[in-house]
Amino acid sequence: MFGEKLKKLRTDKNMTQQELAKILKISSSTIGMYEQNRRSPDIETLKKIAQHFNVSVDYLLDNTDTRESEIEINIPKEYTDKYKVTSRDKKQYLEHMKKANEAFFMNDEFDEEDKKEILDTMSEIFWKAKAMNKRKPKEDK
């Protein structure tokens, strides 16, 4: 349930209810009610909670068991050999792939094999673009 997930996320980060309440700009008693499943957050608060803990709203609502941060990201070896992969890189990748997924598969006309091929191509393009952005511009001699 939502309350249990929120409490686990909060305690995993060694946060008090007061600290989380301050970040979310709500009262600590409200956090307590959320954790006891006596009250549910509005959608804006839910989004803030998800963003703060780097999880999806679906995870918080128990629509998936996987936190976004736990999703395995296949990063090309050519990229990792040259560049350090930061948490920001991973977050950008997840946002990019989420947008690509929503854009391409809203009408569900693709079979699973086609979807995988498109997402694999989008992933490859993402990491190539990331590498190109990290390269230093060549200096004129």
TORPA-4810 file (N, C-alpha, C, O; in nm, 3 decimals):
<nodes>
NODE_1_0.082_-0.118_0.000_0.000_0.000_0.000_0.087_0.125_0.000_0.205_0.120_0.034_M
NODE_2_0.027_0.237_-0.038_0.101_0.362_-0.052_0.175_0.400_0.077_0.293_0.433_0.073_F
NODE_3_0.106_0.396_0.188_0.166_0.437_0.316_0.292_0.359_0.350_0.392_0.416_0.395_G
NODE_4_0.286_0.229_0.328_0.402_0.145_0.358_0.518_0.178_0.265_0.633_0.183_0.309_E
NODE_5_0.489_0.202_0.139_0.595_0.237_0.043_0.657_0.371_0.080_0.779_0.386_0.077_K
NODE_6_0.573_0.468_0.114_0.624_0.600_0.151_0.715_0.589_0.274_0.823_0.647_0.277_L
NODE_7_0.670_0.516_0.374_0.750_0.502_0.497_0.883_0.434_0.467_0.987_0.475_0.520_K
NODE_8_0.882_0.332_0.383_1.007_0.262_0.349_1.101_0.355_0.272_1.221_0.359_0.301_K
NODE_9_1.048_0.428_0.176_1.132_0.522_0.101_1.193_0.626_0.194_1.312_0.658_0.184_L
NODE_10_1.112_0.677_0.285_1.158_0.780_0.379_1.263_0.724_0.473_1.368_0.787_0.493_R
NODE_11_1.238_0.608_0.532_1.334_0.552_0.627_1.461_0.502_0.559_1.568_0.504_0.619_T
NODE_12_1.449_0.458_0.433_1.569_0.417_0.359_1.665_0.534_0.340_1.786_0.515_0.329_D
NODE_13_1.611_0.655_0.338_1.694_0.776_0.324_1.723_0.840_0.460_1.774_0.951_0.467_K
NODE_14_1.689_0.768_0.567_1.710_0.817_0.704_1.648_0.955_0.726_1.708_1.042_0.789_N
NODE_15_1.528_0.973_0.673_1.456_1.100_0.688_1.349_1.086_0.794_1.289_0.980_0.811_M
NODE_16_1.325_1.195_0.865_1.214_1.198_0.958_1.090_1.245_0.881_1.100_1.297_0.770_T
NODE_17_0.975_1.225_0.943_0.851_1.275_0.882_0.858_1.428_0.871_0.809_1.486_0.774_Q
NODE_18_0.919_1.491_0.971_0.930_1.638_0.969_1.015_1.685_0.852_0.981_1.783_0.786_Q
NODE_19_1.127_1.616_0.825_1.214_1.654_0.714_1.142_1.641_0.580_1.151_1.729_0.495_E
NODE_20_1.071_1.530_0.563_0.998_1.510_0.439_0.886_1.612_0.424_0.862_1.665_0.316_L
NODE_21_0.818_1.639_0.533_0.709_1.737_0.531_0.761_1.875_0.489_0.695_1.945_0.412_A
NODE_22_0.876_1.912_0.538_0.935_2.041_0.504_0.965_2.048_0.354_0.939_2.150_0.290_K
NODE_23_1.021_1.941_0.300_1.053_1.935_0.156_0.927_1.946_0.072_0.925_2.015_-0.030_I
NODE_24_0.822_1.876_0.115_0.696_1.873_0.039_0.606_1.992_0.070_0.504_2.013_0.004_L
NODE_25_0.645_2.070_0.171_0.566_2.187_0.213_0.426_2.147_0.259_0.325_2.208_0.222_K
NODE_26_0.424_2.043_0.343_0.300_1.999_0.406_0.333_1.971_0.553_0.449_1.979_0.593_I
NODE_27_0.234_1.940_0.632_0.259_1.916_0.774_0.311_1.775_0.798_0.284_1.683_0.720_S
NODE_28_0.385_1.758_0.908_0.436_1.625_0.941_0.322_1.531_0.980_0.332_1.410_0.960_S
NODE_29_0.213_1.587_1.035_0.098_1.501_1.069_0.035_1.445_0.941_-0.019_1.334_0.942_S
NODE_30_0.041_1.522_0.832_-0.011_1.472_0.704_0.074_1.355_0.657_0.020_1.255_0.609_T
NODE_31_0.206_1.366_0.670_0.294_1.253_0.635_0.255_1.131_0.718_0.246_1.020_0.665_I
NODE_32_0.233_1.152_0.846_0.192_1.043_0.934_0.063_0.977_0.888_0.051_0.855_0.889_G
NODE_33_-0.032_1.059_0.848_-0.160_1.003_0.799_-0.141_0.927_0.668_-0.204_0.824_0.647_M
NODE_34_-0.053_0.977_0.580_-0.022_0.904_0.457_0.035_0.767_0.491_-0.007_0.665_0.436_Y
NODE_35_0.133_0.767_0.583_0.201_0.641_0.616_0.109_0.541_0.686_0.132_0.421_0.679_E
NODE_36_0.005_0.592_0.753_-0.092_0.503_0.818_-0.210_0.469_0.727_-0.306_0.404_0.767_Q
NODE_37_-0.200_0.516_0.601_-0.308_0.496_0.502_-0.442_0.551_0.550_-0.548_0.498_0.517_N
NODE_38_-0.435_0.658_0.628_-0.557_0.724_0.675_-0.594_0.841_0.583_-0.703_0.897_0.593_R
NODE_39_-0.501_0.875_0.495_-0.524_0.986_0.401_-0.439_0.960_0.277_-0.333_0.898_0.287_R
NODE_40_-0.485_1.007_0.162_-0.410_0.991_0.037_-0.370_1.129_-0.015_-0.446_1.225_-0.003_S
NODE_41_-0.251_1.138_-0.073_-0.207_1.268_-0.126_-0.280_1.304_-0.255_-0.326_1.216_-0.328_P
NODE_42_-0.288_1.435_-0.281_-0.341_1.477_-0.410_-0.235_1.449_-0.517_-0.122_1.415_-0.484_D
NODE_43_-0.272_1.462_-0.643_-0.183_1.424_-0.753_-0.054_1.506_-0.754_0.053_1.452_-0.784_I
NODE_44_-0.062_1.635_-0.721_0.059_1.718_-0.721_0.156_1.674_-0.612_0.277_1.667_-0.636_E
NODE_45_0.105_1.643_-0.495_0.190_1.595_-0.386_0.248_1.459_-0.422_0.365_1.431_-0.395_T
NODE_46_0.168_1.374_-0.483_0.214_1.243_-0.527_0.331_1.257_-0.625_0.429_1.183_-0.615_L
NODE_47_0.320_1.352_-0.718_0.428_1.376_-0.814_0.554_1.426_-0.744_0.665_1.385_-0.778_K
NODE_48_0.537_1.514_-0.645_0.653_1.565_-0.569_0.723_1.452_-0.494_0.846_1.445_-0.490_K
NODE_49_0.643_1.364_-0.434_0.699_1.250_-0.361_0.778_1.160_-0.456_0.890_1.119_-0.427_I
NODE_50_0.717_1.129_-0.571_0.782_1.044_-0.670_0.913_1.106_-0.716_1.015_1.037_-0.727_A
NODE_51_0.910_1.234_-0.744_1.030_1.303_-0.791_1.138_1.304_-0.683_1.255_1.280_-0.711_Q
NODE_52_1.098_1.332_-0.560_1.196_1.338_-0.451_1.266_1.204_-0.431_1.388_1.200_-0.410_H
NODE_53_1.192_1.096_-0.437_1.249_0.964_-0.413_1.294_0.892_-0.541_1.338_0.777_-0.536_F
NODE_54_1.283_0.961_-0.655_1.326_0.904_-0.783_1.256_0.772_-0.813_1.319_0.673_-0.851_N
NODE_55_1.126_0.773_-0.796_1.042_0.658_-0.830_0.927_0.708_-0.917_0.905_0.828_-0.928_V
NODE_56_0.856_0.617_-0.976_0.742_0.657_-1.058_0.617_0.669_-0.970_0.609_0.610_-0.863_S
NODE_57_0.521_0.745_-1.018_0.392_0.753_-0.951_0.327_0.615_-0.953_0.262_0.576_-0.855_V
NODE_58_0.344_0.541_-1.062_0.291_0.404_-1.070_0.345_0.317_-0.957_0.272_0.237_-0.899_D
NODE_59_0.473_0.332_-0.925_0.533_0.256_-0.815_0.463_0.292_-0.684_0.427_0.204_-0.605_Y
NODE_60_0.445_0.422_-0.661_0.381_0.466_-0.536_0.238_0.415_-0.525_0.190_0.383_-0.416_L
NODE_61_0.169_0.408_-0.638_0.029_0.365_-0.639_0.013_0.214_-0.649_-0.098_0.162_-0.661_L
NODE_62_0.126_0.144_-0.645_0.127_-0.002_-0.648_0.085_-0.060_-0.782_0.036_-0.172_-0.788_D
NODE_63_0.103_0.018_-0.890_0.074_-0.032_-1.024_0.193_-0.107_-1.082_0.179_-0.176_-1.183_N
NODE_64_0.309_-0.094_-1.018_0.429_-0.167_-1.059_0.513_-0.191_-0.935_0.509_-0.113_-0.840_T
NODE_65_0.590_-0.299_-0.937_0.678_-0.329_-0.824_0.818_-0.272_-0.844_0.901_-0.279_-0.754_D
NODE_66_0.843_-0.217_-0.961_0.977_-0.172_-0.995_0.990_-0.022_-0.979_0.914_0.056_-1.038_T
NODE_67_1.087_0.018_-0.899_1.120_0.160_-0.891_1.194_0.196_-1.019_1.266_0.112_-1.074_R
NODE_68_1.178_0.319_-1.067_1.250_0.359_-1.188_1.400_0.343_-1.168_1.472_0.305_-1.260_E
NODE_69_1.445_0.371_-1.048_1.589_0.362_-1.023_1.639_0.218_-1.026_1.760_0.195_-1.033_S
NODE_70_1.547_0.121_-1.021_1.587_-0.019_-1.025_1.582_-0.078_-1.166_1.624_-0.192_-1.188_E
NODE_71_1.532_-0.001_-1.262_1.522_-0.051_-1.398_1.663_-0.067_-1.455_1.746_0.023_-1.445_I
NODE_72_1.687_-0.182_-1.514_1.819_-0.207_-1.572_1.831_-0.128_-1.701_1.745_-0.133_-1.789_E
NODE_73_1.941_-0.055_-1.710_1.968_0.026_-1.829_2.087_-0.036_-1.900_2.195_-0.049_-1.842_I
NODE_74_2.067_-0.073_-2.025_2.176_-0.130_-2.103_2.252_-0.018_-2.172_2.207_0.038_-2.272_N
NODE_75_2.367_0.014_-2.117_2.449_0.122_-2.169_2.557_0.060_-2.257_2.627_-0.032_-2.213_I
NODE_76_2.573_0.109_-2.379_2.674_0.051_-2.469_2.815_0.059_-2.408_2.853_0.159_-2.348_P
NODE_77_2.890_-0.048_-2.425_3.027_-0.056_-2.373_3.114_0.056_-2.430_3.200_0.109_-2.360_K
NODE_78_3.091_0.092_-2.556_3.169_0.200_-2.618_3.152_0.330_-2.540_3.245_0.410_-2.531_E
NODE_79_3.034_0.349_-2.484_3.007_0.471_-2.407_3.075_0.461_-2.270_3.143_0.555_-2.228_Y
NODE_80_3.055_0.350_-2.201_3.110_0.338_-2.066_3.262_0.330_-2.065_3.324_0.364_-1.965_T
NODE_81_3.322_0.287_-2.175_3.468_0.285_-2.184_3.526_0.426_-2.189_3.638_0.449_-2.143_D
NODE_82_3.451_0.520_-2.243_3.500_0.656_-2.260_3.449_0.753_-2.155_3.519_0.848_-2.119_K
NODE_83_3.326_0.730_-2.104_3.262_0.828_-2.018_3.206_0.765_-1.891_3.165_0.649_-1.890_Y
NODE_84_3.206_0.843_-1.785_3.145_0.801_-1.660_2.994_0.821_-1.673_2.950_0.927_-1.717_K
NODE_85_2.917_0.723_-1.636_2.771_0.733_-1.643_2.723_0.783_-1.507_2.741_0.718_-1.405_V
NODE_86_2.661_0.899_-1.510_2.613_0.961_-1.387_2.466_0.928_-1.363_2.398_0.876_-1.451_T
NODE_87_2.419_0.957_-1.243_2.277_0.935_-1.214_2.192_1.029_-1.300_2.079_0.996_-1.337_S
NODE_88_2.248_1.146_-1.333_2.177_1.240_-1.421_2.162_1.178_-1.561_2.056_1.190_-1.623_R
NODE_89_2.267_1.113_-1.610_2.260_1.045_-1.740_2.148_0.941_-1.739_2.069_0.932_-1.833_D
NODE_90_2.142_0.863_-1.632_2.040_0.757_-1.623_1.900_0.817_-1.615_1.807_0.765_-1.676_K
NODE_91_1.886_0.926_-1.541_1.755_0.990_-1.529_1.711_1.046_-1.664_1.596_1.031_-1.704_K
NODE_92_1.804_1.110_-1.736_1.773_1.162_-1.869_1.733_1.049_-1.962_1.640_1.062_-2.041_Q
NODE_93_1.805_0.937_-1.953_1.775_0.822_-2.037_1.633_0.772_-2.010_1.556_0.747_-2.104_Y
NODE_94_1.599_0.757_-1.883_1.466_0.707_-1.848_1.357_0.802_-1.897_1.253_0.757_-1.946_L
NODE_95_1.380_0.933_-1.883_1.283_1.031_-1.931_1.270_1.023_-2.083_1.159_1.028_-2.137_E
NODE_96_1.383_1.011_-2.150_1.384_1.002_-2.297_1.308_0.877_-2.344_1.226_0.884_-2.435_H
NODE_97_1.336_0.766_-2.282_1.272_0.642_-2.324_1.123_0.640_-2.289_1.043_0.582_-2.362_M
NODE_98_1.088_0.704_-2.180_0.946_0.713_-2.144_0.871_0.793_-2.250_0.762_0.755_-2.294_K
NODE_99_0.931_0.906_-2.291_0.868_0.988_-2.395_0.860_0.912_-2.527_0.758_0.917_-2.596_K
NODE_100_0.968_0.842_-2.562_0.968_0.764_-2.686_0.861_0.656_-2.682_0.790_0.633_-2.779_A
NODE_101_0.851_0.590_-2.569_0.751_0.485_-2.551_0.610_0.540_-2.566_0.526_0.481_-2.634_N
NODE_102_0.584_0.654_-2.502_0.451_0.714_-2.512_0.421_0.760_-2.654_0.309_0.744_-2.703_E
NODE_103_0.520_0.817_-2.721_0.500_0.869_-2.856_0.474_0.759_-2.958_0.387_0.772_-3.044_A
NODE_104_0.548_0.651_-2.948_0.539_0.547_-3.049_0.428_0.445_-3.024_0.376_0.385_-3.119_F
NODE_105_0.392_0.424_-2.900_0.306_0.310_-2.871_0.170_0.345_-2.813_0.106_0.261_-2.750_F
NODE_106_0.126_0.469_-2.832_-0.004_0.509_-2.779_-0.119_0.430_-2.839_-0.214_0.396_-2.770_M
NODE_107_-0.111_0.400_-2.968_-0.223_0.331_-3.032_-0.204_0.179_-3.037_-0.291_0.107_-3.086_N
NODE_108_-0.091_0.131_-2.987_-0.067_-0.013_-2.972_-0.079_-0.091_-3.103_-0.126_-0.205_-3.104_D
NODE_109_-0.037_-0.030_-3.216_-0.042_-0.098_-3.345_0.081_-0.184_-3.370_0.085_-0.260_-3.467_E
NODE_110_0.182_-0.174_-3.286_0.306_-0.248_-3.304_0.302_-0.377_-3.224_0.248_-0.380_-3.113_F
NODE_111_0.359_-0.484_-3.281_0.371_-0.606_-3.201_0.494_-0.591_-3.111_0.572_-0.497_-3.126_D
NODE_112_0.512_-0.683_-3.018_0.618_-0.673_-2.918_0.758_-0.669_-2.982_0.845_-0.596_-2.934_E
NODE_113_0.780_-0.744_-3.087_0.910_-0.746_-3.154_0.942_-0.610_-3.216_1.054_-0.561_-3.207_E
NODE_114_0.842_-0.550_-3.280_0.860_-0.416_-3.339_0.887_-0.312_-3.230_0.973_-0.226_-3.246_D
NODE_115_0.814_-0.321_-3.120_0.834_-0.227_-3.009_0.977_-0.237_-2.956_1.042_-0.135_-2.933_K
NODE_116_1.024_-0.360_-2.937_1.160_-0.379_-2.885_1.263_-0.321_-2.982_1.358_-0.256_-2.939_K
NODE_117_1.244_-0.345_-3.110_1.338_-0.294_-3.210_1.342_-0.141_-3.210_1.449_-0.082_-3.219_E
NODE_118_1.226_-0.079_-3.202_1.219_0.068_-3.200_1.286_0.122_-3.073_1.364_0.217_-3.080_I
NODE_119_1.256_0.062_-2.959_1.316_0.110_-2.834_1.466_0.087_-2.831_1.540_0.170_-2.779_L
NODE_120_1.512_-0.024_-2.886_1.656_-0.049_-2.894_1.724_0.057_-2.981_1.833_0.105_-2.947_D
NODE_121_1.661_0.092_-3.091_1.715_0.196_-3.180_1.717_0.331_-3.109_1.816_0.404_-3.118_T
NODE_122_1.609_0.364_-3.038_1.603_0.490_-2.964_1.711_0.494_-2.855_1.771_0.599_-2.830_M
NODE_123_1.734_0.382_-2.792_1.837_0.374_-2.689_1.975_0.399_-2.749_2.055_0.475_-2.694_S
NODE_124_2.001_0.335_-2.860_2.130_0.352_-2.928_2.150_0.499_-2.969_2.259_0.554_-2.952_E
NODE_125_2.047_0.560_-3.022_2.054_0.701_-3.062_2.080_0.790_-2.940_2.160_0.883_-2.947_I
NODE_126_2.013_0.761_-2.830_2.032_0.841_-2.709_2.178_0.840_-2.665_2.235_0.946_-2.640_F
NODE_127_2.238_0.721_-2.656_2.375_0.712_-2.605_2.476_0.770_-2.705_2.578_0.825_-2.664_W
NODE_128_2.449_0.758_-2.835_2.537_0.821_-2.934_2.530_0.973_-2.922_2.633_1.040_-2.927_K
NODE_129_2.411_1.026_-2.907_2.395_1.171_-2.891_2.462_1.219_-2.763_2.525_1.324_-2.761_A
NODE_130_2.449_1.142_-2.657_2.512_1.176_-2.530_2.664_1.182_-2.546_2.729_1.273_-2.495_K
NODE_131_2.719_1.084_-2.616_2.864_1.080_-2.640_2.907_1.200_-2.724_3.010_1.262_-2.696_A
NODE_132_2.829_1.234_-2.826_2.863_1.348_-2.910_2.862_1.478_-2.830_2.946_1.566_-2.851_M
NODE_133_2.768_1.490_-2.738_2.760_1.610_-2.655_2.876_1.621_-2.556_2.912_1.731_-2.515_N
NODE_134_2.934_1.508_-2.519_3.044_1.510_-2.422_3.180_1.534_-2.486_3.275_1.572_-2.419_K
NODE_135_3.188_1.513_-2.616_3.314_1.537_-2.684_3.347_1.684_-2.681_3.259_1.770_-2.691_R
NODE_136_3.475_1.712_-2.666_3.518_1.851_-2.669_3.527_1.896_-2.813_3.568_1.819_-2.900_K
NODE_137_3.489_2.021_-2.841_3.500_2.070_-2.979_3.647_2.079_-3.021_3.734_2.113_-2.940_P
NODE_138_3.673_2.048_-3.147_3.810_2.053_-3.196_3.854_2.198_-3.207_3.780_2.285_-3.253_K
NODE_139_3.976_2.222_-3.162_4.030_2.358_-3.167_4.090_2.384_-3.304_4.151_2.295_-3.364_E
NODE_140_4.072_2.507_-3.353_4.132_2.546_-3.480_4.283_2.563_-3.461_4.328_2.621_-3.362_D
NODE_141_4.359_2.513_-3.555_4.504_2.526_-3.546_4.556_2.621_-3.648_4.677_2.644_-3.655_K
</nodes>
